Amino acid sequence: MTQTDQWHLLCRGDEVGDGQVVVVQLAGRELAVVRVGGELYCIDAICSHAFGYLDEGAVEGYEIECPLHGGRFDVRTGEPTGLPAELPICTYPLRAEGGVVYVRIEG
C-alpha cells in the first residue's frame, strides 16, 4: 500500500442483499457494491464501453450486465466477459469491521 492509498467507509454490510447492486459516490468516484454468494465486491459503477450505470443491469452469478448494450463484466476481476465490452472496469479491495465495509482507493 502506498502513502496515498486510503481506506474509506463504504457502507454497512447488510445494506446490500444477494444479487443486488448499490451505488456509492466516494472520493470523486461512482462505485458499485455487489453481493454475490454472500461476498461483497466493489467495482466502477460505469460501463467502460458505453458509460451505462451498471446498477441498472442484471447480476447473474459473478457477472454484471450493462443495461445499454449488454456488455458484461466479472465483478471479482473487472474483466469483460461479454461483448461489446472490451476494456475492464476497476475493482477495489474491501475489508469489513464490525458490520461496516471499507474500500481502499489508490490515490
N, C-alpha and C positions, 0 to 999 in steps of 0.2 A: 504494500500500500504506500502510495506517495504522500507527501505532506498535503497535497491539495485534495486527496480523496476524503470524503466526508460521509458519515452515516447520518441519514435524515429520517425522522419519524414519517412513516408512510401511511399506516392505517392500523386498525385493530384487526387481529386475525379472523375474528368472527364476522367481519363486515363483508366478506366475500364467500359466497356459497359455492359448492362444487359445480363446475361448468359455467360459472359466472365471471364477468369482467367488470372491474371498477376502474374508472379513470381518475387519476390524481394529478393535479398540477403542482409541480415541486421543482425548485431551483431552476426556473425558466424552461422546464420541460413538461411535456404531457406524457405521463406514464400509465400503462395499463397493468393492473394487477389481476392475475388469472389464477383460479384454483382448479387443479386437475388431480383427481385421485387423492385428495386430501392435502396436496402440496401446493404452496403458493409460488408463483413465478412473476417476474416483473419485466416488461418489455416496453419499447416505444409504443405509444398509443396510435401512431400514424403509420399507415402502409407506405413502404418505400417505393411502391410503383405509382400509385395514383393519389396519394395523400388522403385516403379514406380513413375514417375513425374505426379502428379495429374492434372497439367495444360494441359497435353496431352489427358486427358479423357473428357468425356461429362459431362455437367451440365444439370440436369433435375430437375426442381423445386429446392428444397433445398438439393438435393443430387449431389455429385460429384463422378464420377466413375474412378477407376484406369484403365489405358489402358492395363495393363499387364494381369490381371486375372479377371477383372470385379468387384472387391470389391468396395463397395460404402460407403460413409460417409455423415453424415448430416453436412453441412457447419456451422450451428448455434452452434452445440454442440461438433462436432468432433467424435461423436459416430458412430460405424459401423452400416450400415443399410442393408448390403448385403454381403454374404459370397463370397470369402474366408476370407475377412477381419474380424478379431475378436477383435483386440485391437484398442482403439480410437487413434485419432491424436489430437495434441494440438490445441486449439483455443486461439486467442489473442484479448483483448479488443481494440477497436478503438475509436477515437474521431476525429471530424472534426472541423477545424477552418479556416474560410476564403477560403474554397475550397481545403484546404490541409488536408490530412488524416495522423494521428499519430497513432502508435501502441505502446501498453505497453508490454514490455518484462520483465519478472521477472528474476532477476539475482541471 
